[in-house]
Amino acid sequence: MNLDSEFSFRSIGARLRWSFFFLIVMFGCQVQAADIRKADVIAVYFTADWCQPCKPFTALLADVGNRFDGEPVLGIVFDYTNRSTREDAEMHASALALQPLWQHNSDQLGMLYLLDARTKKVLASITPDRDFDAVVNKVTAALENAGS
């Protein structure tokens, strides 16, 4: 997998590119252990194509991704659009040791969590009502605090 590829977030119609890469779990992209080791921060986004607040937030995240291009951030999208995508996302959450976050989120769509990649500790949670600067500030702080 080319780590600089753009993946189409087809269900929402936005183009996403994030830092290292933005992984779209619902389309079967696989995260390798080496990918996680390269990241300092894991950004986990819970969304669905029918989630109205998610649509503008997804577009905003594409812009945030451009701002942090080349930074050690691994982006993961968990798609709740239907039963199949939700089950696939839950399987990936378990495989990536993100099950506690999956259970904590309990179907709160539009949430973006920034995790320390090594400890999986939540460094920040971001709601879809945040603007560009607020999200950039949270990601910057997460990068500064990761590993401490």
Secondary structure, 3 states (H helix, E strand, C coil): CCCCCCEEECCCCEEECCCCEEEEHHHCCCCCHHHHHHCCEEEEEEECCCCCCHHHHHHHHHHHHHHCCCCCEEEEEEECCCHHHHHHHHHHHHHCCCHHHHHHHCCCCCCEEEEECCCCCEEEEECCCCCHHHHHHHHHHHHHHCCC
